[in-house]
């Protein structure tokens, strides 16, 4: 998998993740235009989702919490518009 090859340099992060029992690692490249993600799978190994998979996870998260985001947006509008 191309994504896995790109982010195999996450050795330090994986070592730390193993030490602290992390389930998720997020890292960006030096100019912060890409992100690398490693997720611990059910075999306790690191899995590297590709960009499409990450996009779907973000979409699912946004759809699951759409009502909460709408309420927060309304609250923030009221707070900042009525000052």
C-alpha positions in Angstrom: 0.0 0.0 0.0 1.4 3.4 -1.0 0.2 5.2 2.1 2.0 2.6 4.3 5.2 3.1 2.4 5.0 6.9 2.7 4.5 6.8 6.5 6.8 3.9 7.5 9.1 6.5 8.9 6.7 6.8 11.9 9.0 4.5 13.8 9.5 6.8 16.7 5.8 7.5 16.9 5.0 3.8 16.7 7.5 3.0 19.5 6.0 5.7 21.7 2.5 4.5 20.8 3.4 1.0 21.8 4.8 2.2 25.1 1.8 4.2 26.1 -0.8 1.8 24.5 -2.0 4.3 21.9 -4.7 3.2 19.5 -4.2 6.1 17.1 -1.2 8.0 15.8 -1.4 11.3 13.8 1.6 12.9 12.2 2.2 15.5 9.6 5.0 16.1 7.1 7.4 19.1 7.8 5.3 21.6 5.8 2.0 20.2 7.2 0.3 19.7 3.8 -0.1 15.9 4.4 -1.1 13.8 7.4 -0.1 10.3 8.2 -2.5 8.2 10.3 -1.8 4.8 11.9 -4.6 2.9 13.7 -4.1 -0.2 15.8 -6.2 -3.0 14.4 -7.8 -6.0 16.1 -4.5 -7.9 15.7 -2.7 -5.2 17.7 -0.8 -4.2 14.5 -0.6 -0.7 13.0 -2.9 -0.1 10.0 -2.4 2.9 7.7 -5.7 4.1 6.1 -5.4 5.8 2.8 -6.9 9.2 2.0 -10.2 7.9 0.8 -10.7 5.9 4.0 -9.8 8.9 6.2 -12.2 11.0 4.2 -15.0 8.5 4.8 -14.3 8.4 8.5 -14.4 12.2 8.7 -17.7 12.2 6.8 -19.2 9.6 9.1 -18.1 11.6 12.1 -19.6 14.8 10.7 -22.9 13.2 9.9 -23.1 11.5 13.3 -22.6 14.8 15.1 -24.4 17.1 12.6 -27.1 18.1 15.1 -24.5 18.9 17.8 -22.5 21.0 15.3 -25.7 22.9 14.3 -26.5 23.6 17.9 -23.0 24.7 18.7 -23.0 27.0 15.6 -26.3 28.6 16.7 -25.0 29.1 20.2 -21.8 30.7 19.0 -23.7 33.0 16.7 -25.9 34.1 19.5 -22.9 34.7 21.8 -20.8 36.7 19.3 -23.6 38.6 17.6 -25.2 39.8 20.9 -22.0 41.3 22.4 
